[in-house]
Amino acid sequence: MNFRTRLLVGAACLAAAPSLAATPDNALVMAWNIDAISTFDPAQIGEVVTSELMDNICDPLVNFAPEEESRVIPGFAESWDVSGDGKTLTFHLHQGATFPSGNPVTAEDTVWSLKRAISLGFGNASALTDYGFTTENMDARITAPDDHTVVLTFETAYPTNLLLQAIGADGISATLDRETILANETNGDLGNAYLNAHTACVGPYSLVQWNQGEGVVLQANEEYYGETPKIPRILIRHVAETGTQRLLVEQGDVDVARDLTPDDLAALNQTDGIEIVSALKPQLIFNTMNLSRPPFDNEKVRLAMKYLIDYQGLGDTVMQYLGKPWNSFAQFGAWGALEGEEGTPFTLDLEKAKALITEAGYPDGFETTLLIGSLPWSSPLGQHLQQNAAKIGITLNIEQMANAQLFARARARDFDSIIMAWQTGIPDAHGNASRLVMNPDNSDEAKLTQYPAWRAHYQDVGYNERVEAAVSETDEAKRREMYRTLQQDWMQTGEMAIMFQTYNVAAIRDTVKDWTWNGFRTYYSVVSK
């Protein structure tokens, strides 16, 4: 039996076995609800779990510093330069790197990868199209003057750090193995079908197996140009039930449990051999209301829904350990975000909510449907909103489903209202302004699936103009004020009732050393046992 066969058989046993004696010394074993995974194509993925995996499979051009997430450090690019007018960004790549296939890596692969994303036109292309790149101009504006240099040319000068965060540190900048992908192209799809269940990029790990509903196996790349990962294998068991995750980590059958309730976390925090670790991340939990379906086309109804939530009460119970109350689109800690109570103006106020729906023409309430997923907080938050809505005459019929189905419904714009989460990849207010507020094209044909505003049929031309003006403002004081007023206005009129900003929380066995993460990355390659 060769190594790959042994690895796959081991993974299958890991997914199926109810209990294990111990985790292997050469593998990090995690229990995690990963039912949201649908593809491994960097041009298309949008789920938090897949994004974390891809961050450890494909190197972006630059990375976020583990100890200071707002600072960027070299990734596949060793260094970078910005022209005097701020319109040309040049990346100098590592030389001599190879893909897991053995193919050499060149700057043309990086250029092809960037242009591929634009050509495919999936939601993640917006990381580039937001800054003026199109299928018409990409050949002239994304170039490789030699085998280890990539040049991006912009029509407008943007804040340099924002470009490094939004493009350079984004998964869209991963350098893909052009030769391998094109060899597996189907009907001109640029390898999209192949990348549904494969990876082919320069980075520390490769995907060697994904069984939907069972697990994922990553294997360290032997020819990786960077520092060799300390743990050669990452084994992830799909475990949807939080109680099962708790049992597995208590028994030592997994090293890390990723989805636990506050009760689980409180109990494990008192358990010898287990540590609870957390990091505030740029992920927001919200109830999105679809403006194409009455009554959510009414601004006063949307505002009323924001007064049906006991944010602090939930924060002290359901969301203890898991998140902090937050109402603004710009996550706490982002550049340009509101501070303190400015970011949490809403409280539970049934009288105000009732008055608002009465003014909107619904004095007797209305009936609608709320979709929720399978994460630990999904059902409690949905039931809380349902119960408070009933007190003012609103009937919320809850439909619960697997996360992959939930995301599919959201991207198809097929919902009345929906509770889910969204995570930006940028520690700047523009990250979420460009997705939760901005909607450049509200047509169904646009298929802007990675714009939560588009999913909700929410488009405000005035807000679009304000977002565009703020991102190109180079005076920091003016730019910060633009975001402050935008946040305050949008909270009163927007399509979302933002409830919480979440923490990355995990229960970790004491056999695991150097678990490292921040709000934007989890760094598998530095973990040891």
MARVOSE-235426 format. One record per residue (C-alpha): residue number from 1; residue in one letter; chain; z, x negated, y negated. Coordinates in steps of 0.5 Angstrom, whole numbers, always signed. Layout:
<recs>
     k   r   c      zz      xx      yy
   NUM   a   A       Z       X       Y
...
</recs>
This chain:
<recs>
     k   r   c      zz      xx      yy
     1   m   A      +0      +0      +0
     2   n   A      -2      -3      -7
     3   f   A      +2      -3     -13
     4   r   A      -1      +3     -16
     5   t   A      +0      +7     -10
     6   r   A      +7      +5      -9
     7   l   A      +8      +7     -17
     8   l   A      +5     +14     -16
     9   v   A      +8     +15     -10
    10   g   A     +15     +13     -13
    11   a   A     +13     +18     -19
    12   a   A     +12     +24     -15
    13   c   A     +18     +23     -11
    14   l   A     +22     +22     -18
    15   a   A     +19     +29     -20
    16   a   A     +21     +33     -14
    17   a   A     +27     +30     -11
    18   p   A     +34     +34     -13
    19   s   A     +38     +28     -14
    20   l   A     +37     +20     -14
    21   a   A     +42     +15     -11
    22   a   A     +41     +11     -18
    23   t   A     +35      +9     -22
    24   p   A     +31      +3     -21
    25   d   A     +33      -4     -25
    26   n   A     +26      -4     -27
    27   a   A     +25      +3     -30
    28   l   A     +28      +7     -35
    29   v   A     +28     +14     -33
    30   m   A     +29     +20     -38
    31   a   A     +30     +27     -37
    32   w   A     +26     +31     -42
    33   n   A     +23     +38     -43
    34   i   A     +15     +35     -43
    35   d   A     +12     +42     -42
    36   a   A      +8     +41     -49
    37   i   A      +4     +36     -47
    38   s   A      -4     +38     -47
    39   t   A      -8     +32     -48
    40   f   A      -7     +24     -49
    41   d   A     -13     +24     -54
    42   p   A     -10     +21     -61
    43   a   A     -15     +25     -65
    44   q   A     -12     +31     -62
    45   i   A      -5     +31     -60
    46   g   A      +0     +34     -64
    47   e   A      +6     +35     -60
    48   v   A     +13     +31     -62
    49   v   A     +14     +29     -54
    50   t   A      +6     +27     -54
    51   s   A      +7     +23     -60
    52   e   A     +13     +19     -58
    53   l   A      +9     +17     -52
    54   m   A      +3     +15     -55
    55   d   A      +7     +11     -60
    56   n   A      +9      +7     -54
    57   i   A      +2      +7     -51
    58   c   A      -2      +5     -57
    59   d   A      -1      +0     -63
    60   p   A      -2      +3     -70
    61   l   A      -5      -2     -75
    62   v   A      +2      -2     -78
    63   n   A      +9      +0     -76
    64   f   A     +15      +3     -79
    65   a   A     +21      -2     -79
    66   p   A     +26      +0     -74
    67   e   A     +32      -1     -78
    68   e   A     +29      +2     -85
    69   e   A     +24      +7     -83
    70   s   A     +21      +7     -90
    71   r   A     +19      +0     -90
    72   v   A     +12      -2     -86
    73   i   A     +11      -8     -82
    74   p   A      +6     -11     -78
    75   g   A      +3      -7     -72
    76   f   A      -4      -9     -69
    77   a   A      -6     -12     -76
    78   e   A      -2     -18     -78
    79   s   A      -3     -17     -85
    80   w   A      -6     -13     -90
    81   d   A      -9     -14     -98
    82   v   A     -10      -9    -103
    83   s   A     -15     -10    -108
    84   g   A     -13     -10    -116
    85   d   A     -16      -3    -117
    86   g   A     -12      +0    -111
    87   k   A     -19      +2    -108
    88   t   A     -20      -3    -102
    89   l   A     -15      -4     -97
    90   t   A     -16     -10     -92
    91   f   A     -13     -10     -85
    92   h   A     -13     -17     -82
    93   l   A     -12     -16     -74
    94   h   A      -9     -20     -68
    95   q   A     -14     -24     -65
    96   g   A     -15     -25     -58
    97   a   A     -12     -19     -56
    98   t   A     -15     -15     -50
    99   f   A     -15      -8     -47
   100   p   A     -11      -6     -41
   101   s   A     -18      -6     -38
   102   g   A     -19     -13     -39
   103   n   A     -24     -12     -45
   104   p   A     -24     -16     -51
   105   v   A     -21     -12     -57
   106   t   A     -25     -13     -64
   107   a   A     -25     -10     -71
   108   e   A     -31      -6     -69
   109   d   A     -27      -2     -64
   110   t   A     -22      -1     -69
   111   v   A     -27      +2     -74
   112   w   A     -31      +6     -68
   113   s   A     -24      +9     -67
   114   l   A     -23     +11     -74
   115   k   A     -30     +14     -74
   116   r   A     -29     +17     -68
   117   a   A     -23     +21     -70
   118   i   A     -27     +24     -76
   119   s   A     -33     +25     -72
   120   l   A     -29     +30     -67
   121   g   A     -26     +33     -73
   122   f   A     -20     +35     -69
   123   g   A     -14     +36     -73
   124   n   A     -11     +29     -74
   125   a   A     -18     +27     -77
   126   s   A     -14     +30     -83
   127   a   A     -10     +23     -83
   128   l   A     -17     +20     -86
   129   t   A     -20     +26     -89
   130   d   A     -14     +27     -94
   131   y   A     -16     +21     -97
   132   g   A     -24     +22     -98
   133   f   A     -27     +20     -91
   134   t   A     -32     +24     -89
   135   t   A     -38     +24     -83
   136   e   A     -43     +22     -89
   137   n   A     -39     +17     -92
   138   m   A     -35     +13     -86
   139   d   A     -40      +8     -85
   140   a   A     -40      +5     -92
   141   r   A     -33      +6     -93
   142   i   A     -30      +4     -86
   143   t   A     -33      -3     -84
   144   a   A     -31      -9     -80
   145   p   A     -34     -15     -84
   146   d   A     -32     -20     -78
   147   d   A     -29     -19     -71
   148   h   A     -22     -19     -74
   149   t   A     -22     -15     -80
   150   v   A     -22      -8     -82
   151   v   A     -24      -6     -89
   152   l   A     -22      +2     -92
   153   t   A     -25      +3     -99
   154   f   A     -23      +9    -103
   155   e   A     -26     +13    -108
   156   t   A     -19     +14    -112
   157   a   A     -13      +9    -112
   158   y   A      -7     +12    -108
   159   p   A      +0      +9    -108
   160   t   A      -1      +3    -103
   161   n   A      +5      +5     -99
   162   l   A      +3     +12     -98
   163   l   A      -3      +9     -95
   164   l   A      +0      +5     -90
   165   q   A      +5     +10     -88
   166   a   A      -1     +16     -88
   167   i   A      -6     +12     -85
   168   g   A      -4      +5     -82
   169   a   A      +2      +7     -79
   170   d   A      -1     +14     -76
   171   g   A      -3     +14     -69
   172   i   A     -10     +16     -71
   173   s   A     -11      +8     -73
   174   a   A     -10      +6     -66
   175   t   A     -15      +2     -63
   176   l   A     -19      +5     -57
   177   d   A     -23      +2     -52
   178   r   A     -29      +4     -54
   179   e   A     -33      +1     -48
   180   t   A     -28      +4     -43
   181   i   A     -28     +11     -46
   182   l   A     -36     +11     -47
   183   a   A     -37     +10     -40
   184   n   A     -33     +16     -39
   185   e   A     -36     +20     -44
   186   t   A     -38     +28     -42
   187   n   A     -44     +31     -46
   188   g   A     -43     +27     -52
   189   d   A     -35     +29     -53
   190   l   A     -34     +21     -54
   191   g   A     -29     +21     -48
   192   n   A     -25     +27     -51
   193   a   A     -24     +30     -44
   194   y   A     -23     +23     -41
   195   l   A     -17     +22     -45
   196   n   A     -14     +29     -43
   197   a   A     -10     +25     -38
   198   h   A     -12     +18     -39
   199   t   A     -10     +13     -44
   200   a   A     -15      +7     -46
   201   c   A     -12      +3     -52
   202   v   A      -9      -4     -55
   203   g   A      -1      -3     -54
   204   p   A      +5      -5     -50
   205   y   A      +4      +1     -44
   206   s   A      -1      +5     -41
   207   l   A      -1     +12     -38
   208   v   A      -1     +11     -30
   209   q   A      +0     +18     -28
   210   w   A      +2     +25     -31
   211   n   A      +3     +31     -27
   212   q   A      +4     +37     -31
   213   g   A     +10     +41     -30
   214   e   A     +13     +35     -26
   215   g   A     +13     +28     -30
   216   v   A     +10     +22     -33
   217   v   A      +9     +15     -31
   218   l   A      +8      +9     -36
   219   q   A      +7      +2     -34
   220   a   A      +7      -4     -38
   221   n   A      +1      -8     -40
   222   e   A      +1     -15     -37
   223   e   A      -4     -18     -42
   224   y   A      -1     -15     -48
   225   y   A      -2     -19     -54
   226   g   A      +5     -18     -57
   227   e   A     +12     -19     -54
   228   t   A     +13     -17     -47
   229   p   A     +16     -10     -46
   230   k   A     +23     -11     -43
   231   i   A     +23      -5     -38
   232   p   A     +16      -5     -34
   233   r   A     +16      +2     -33
   234   i   A     +18      +9     -36
   235   l   A     +19     +15     -32
   236   i   A     +20     +21     -35
   237   r   A     +22     +27     -31
   238   h   A     +20     +34     -34
   239   v   A     +27     +38     -34
   240   a   A     +27     +44     -38
   241   e   A     +34     +47     -36
   242   t   A     +39     +43     -40
   243   g   A     +44     +44     -35
   244   t   A     +40     +40     -30
   245   q   A     +39     +35     -35
   246   r   A     +47     +34     -36
   247   l   A     +48     +34     -29
   248   l   A     +43     +29     -28
   249   v   A     +45     +24     -33
   250   e   A     +53     +25     -31
   251   q   A     +51     +23     -24
   252   g   A     +47     +17     -26
   253   d   A     +40     +20     -23
   254   v   A     +37     +19     -30
   255   d   A     +39     +14     -35
   256   v   A     +37     +18     -41
   257   a   A     +37     +26     -42
   258   r   A     +34     +28     -48
   259   d   A     +35     +36     -49
   260   l   A     +42     +38     -49
   261   t   A     +46     +44     -52
   262   p   A     +52     +43     -57
   263   d   A     +56     +44     -51
   264   d   A     +53     +39     -46
   265   l   A     +53     +34     -52
   266   a   A     +61     +35     -53
   267   a   A     +62     +35     -46
   268   l   A     +58     +28     -45
   269   n   A     +61     +25     -51
   270   q   A     +68     +25     -47
   271   t   A     +65     +22     -41
   272   d   A     +66     +15     -39
   273   g   A     +60     +11     -38
   274   i   A     +55     +16     -43
   275   e   A     +54     +15     -50
   276   i   A     +51     +20     -55
   277   v   A     +46     +17     -60
   278   s   A     +43     +21     -66
   279   a   A     +38     +19     -71
   280   l   A     +36     +24     -77
   281   k   A     +28     +25     -76
   282   p   A     +23     +28     -80
   283   q   A     +22     +35     -76
   284   l   A     +23     +42     -79
   285   i   A     +25     +48     -75
   286   f   A     +22     +54     -79
   287   n   A     +20     +61     -78
   288   t   A     +13     +62     -80
   289   m   A     +10     +68     -82
   290   n   A      +3     +70     -81
   291   l   A      +0     +73     -88
   292   s   A      -6     +76     -84
   293   r   A      -2     +81     -81
   294   p   A      +2     +86     -85
   295   p   A      +8     +86     -88
   296   f   A      +8     +78     -88
   297   d   A      +2     +79     -93
   298   n   A      +7     +81     -98
   299   e   A     +11     +75    -102
   300   k   A     +18     +79    -102
   301   v   A     +18     +81     -95
   302   r   A     +17     +73     -93
   303   l   A     +23     +72     -98
   304   a   A     +27     +77     -95
   305   m   A     +26     +74     -88
   306   k   A     +29     +67     -91
   307   y   A     +36     +71     -93
   308   l   A     +37     +74     -86
   309   i   A     +39     +67     -83
   310   d   A     +46     +64     -83
   311   y   A     +44     +57     -84
   312   q   A     +51     +54     -84
   313   g   A     +54     +58     -79
   314   l   A     +48     +56     -74
   315   g   A     +49     +49     -76
   316   d   A     +56     +49     -74
   317   t   A     +55     +52     -67
   318   v   A     +48     +53     -64
   319   m   A     +45     +47     -68
   320   q   A     +51     +42     -68
   321   y   A     +49     +35     -66
   322   l   A     +42     +38     -66
   323   g   A     +40     +39     -74
   324   k   A     +43     +40     -81
   325   p   A     +41     +46     -85
   326   w   A     +35     +45     -90
   327   n   A     +30     +49     -93
   328   s   A     +25     +45     -97
   329   f   A     +18     +43     -94
   330   a   A     +20     +35     -96
   331   q   A     +25     +33     -91
   332   f   A     +32     +30     -93
   333   g   A     +31     +23     -94
   334   a   A     +23     +23     -96
   335   w   A     +21     +20    -102
   336   g   A     +21     +25    -107
   337   a   A     +25     +30    -103
   338   l   A     +30     +35    -107
   339   e   A     +37     +32    -106
   340   g   A     +44     +36    -104
   341   e   A     +44     +43    -105
   342   e   A     +38     +43    -109
   343   g   A     +34     +43    -102
   344   t   A     +39     +49     -99
   345   p   A     +38     +55    -104
   346   f   A     +38     +60     -98
   347   t   A     +44     +63     -95
   348   l   A     +45     +70     -91
   349   d   A     +45     +76     -96
   350   l   A     +43     +82     -92
   351   e   A     +44     +86     -99
   352   k   A     +39     +82    -102
   353   a   A     +34     +82     -96
   354   k   A     +34     +89     -96
   355   a   A     +33     +90    -103
   356   l   A     +27     +85    -103
   357   i   A     +24     +89     -97
   358   t   A     +25     +96    -101
   359   e   A     +21     +93    -107
   360   a   A     +16     +91    -102
   361   g   A     +15     +98    -100
   362   y   A     +19     +98     -93
   363   p   A     +25    +102     -95
   364   d   A     +26    +104     -88
   365   g   A     +24     +97     -85
   366   f   A     +18     +95     -80
   367   e   A     +17     +93     -73
   368   t   A     +14     +86     -71
   369   t   A     +14     +81     -66
   370   l   A     +17     +74     -66
   371   l   A     +15     +68     -61
   372   i   A     +19     +63     -59
   373   g   A     +19     +57     -54
   374   s   A     +23     +54     -49
   375   l   A     +27     +49     -53
   376   p   A     +35     +49     -53
   377   w   A     +35     +52     -60
   378   s   A     +29     +57     -59
   379   s   A     +33     +63     -56
   380   p   A     +39     +63     -60
   381   l   A     +35     +62     -67
   382   g   A     +31     +68     -65
   383   q   A     +36     +72     -63
   384   h   A     +40     +71     -69
   385   l   A     +34     +73     -73
   386   q   A     +33     +79     -69
   387   q   A     +40     +81     -70
   388   n   A     +41     +80     -77
   389   a   A     +34     +84     -78
   390   a   A     +36     +90     -74
   391   k   A     +42     +91     -80
   392   i   A     +37     +92     -85
   393   g   A     +32     +96     -81
   394   i   A     +27     +91     -78
   395   t   A     +25     +91     -71
   396   l   A     +24     +84     -68
   397   n   A     +21     +84     -61
   398   i   A     +22     +77     -58
   399   e   A     +17     +74     -54
   400   q   A     +19     +67     -50
   401   m   A     +14     +63     -47
   402   a   A     +13     +55     -45
   403   n   A     +12     +51     -51
   404   a   A      +5     +49     -49
   405   q   A      +3     +56     -49
   406   l   A      +7     +57     -56
   407   f   A      +3     +52     -59
   408   a   A      -4     +55     -57
   409   r   A      -2     +61     -60
   410   a   A      +0     +58     -66
   411   r   A      -6     +54     -67
   412   a   A     -10     +60     -65
   413   r   A      -7     +64     -71
   414   d   A      -5     +69     -66
   415   f   A      +2     +71     -68
   416   d   A      +6     +76     -73
   417   s   A     +12     +71     -74
   418   i   A     +14     +65     -70
   419   i   A     +20     +60     -69
   420   m   A     +17     +53     -68
   421   a   A     +18     +46     -70
   422   w   A     +14     +41     -74
   423   q   A     +14     +33     -75
   424   t   A     +11     +29     -81
   425   g   A      +9     +22     -80
   426   i   A     +10     +20     -87
   427   p   A     +17     +19     -90
   428   d   A     +14     +21     -97
   429   a   A     +14     +28    -100
   430   h   A      +6     +28     -99
   431   g   A      +7     +28     -91
   432   n   A      +9     +36     -91
   433   a   A      +6     +38     -98
   434   s   A      -1     +36     -95
   435   r   A      +1     +41     -88
   436   l   A      +6     +46     -90
   437   v   A      +3     +47     -97
   438   m   A      -4     +45     -97
   439   n   A      -9     +49     -94
   440   p   A     -16     +46     -96
   441   d   A     -20     +51     -92
   442   n   A     -17     +58     -90
   443   s   A     -23     +60     -85
   444   d   A     -23     +61     -78
   445   e   A     -29     +56     -77
   446   a   A     -25     +51     -81
   447   k   A     -20     +50     -75
   448   l   A     -15     +46     -78
   449   t   A     -10     +47     -73
   450   q   A      -6     +41     -75
   451   y   A      -4     +45     -82
   452   p   A      +1     +50     -81
   453   a   A      -1     +53     -87
   454   w   A      -8     +54     -84
   455   r   A      -5     +57     -78
   456   a   A      -1     +62     -82
   457   h   A      -7     +64     -86
   458   y   A      -3     +61     -92
   459   q   A      -7     +59     -98
   460   d   A      -5     +58    -105
   461   v   A     -11     +55    -109
   462   g   A      -6     +53    -115
   463   y   A      -1     +50    -110
   464   n   A      -7     +46    -107
   465   e   A      -9     +43    -114
   466   r   A      -2     +41    -115
   467   v   A      -1     +37    -108
   468   e   A      -8     +34    -110
   469   a   A      -5     +32    -117
   470   a   A      +1     +29    -114
   471   v   A      -2     +25    -109
   472   s   A      -6     +21    -113
   473   e   A      -1     +20    -119
   474   t   A      +1     +13    -119
   475   d   A      +7     +14    -124
   476   e   A     +13     +14    -120
   477   a   A     +17     +18    -124
   478   k   A     +12     +23    -126
   479   r   A     +10     +24    -119
   480   r   A     +17     +25    -117
   481   e   A     +18     +31    -122
   482   m   A     +11     +34    -119
   483   y   A     +14     +34    -112
   484   r   A     +21     +37    -115
   485   t   A     +18     +43    -118
   486   l   A     +13     +44    -112
   487   q   A     +19     +45    -107
   488   q   A     +23     +49    -112
   489   d   A     +17     +54    -113
   490   w   A     +14     +54    -105
   491   m   A     +21     +56    -103
   492   q   A     +21     +62    -106
   493   t   A     +13     +64    -104
   494   g   A     +11     +60     -98
   495   e   A     +10     +62     -91
   496   m   A     +16     +59     -88
   497   a   A     +23     +60     -87
   498   i   A     +25     +53     -86
   499   m   A     +32     +53     -83
   500   f   A     +34     +46     -80
   501   q   A     +32     +39     -80
   502   t   A     +33     +36     -73
   503   y   A     +36     +30     -70
   504   n   A     +34     +26     -65
   505   v   A     +40     +26     -60
   506   a   A     +40     +23     -53
   507   a   A     +46     +22     -48
   508   i   A     +45     +15     -45
   509   r   A     +48     +12     -39
   510   d   A     +52      +5     -41
   511   t   A     +47      +1     -36
   512   v   A     +42      +2     -42
   513   k   A     +42      -3     -47
   514   d   A     +38      -4     -54
   515   w   A     +36      +4     -55
   516   t   A     +33      +3     -61
   517   w   A     +30      +9     -66
   518   n   A     +29     +12     -72
   519   g   A     +26     +18     -75
   520   f   A     +19     +16     -74
   521   r   A     +19     +12     -68
   522   t   A     +23     +11     -61
   523   y   A     +22      +4     -59
   524   y   A     +21      +3     -51
   525   s   A     +19      -4     -51
   526   v   A     +26      -7     -53
   527   v   A     +30      -3     -49
   528   s   A     +33      -7     -43
   529   k   A     +38      -5     -37
</recs>
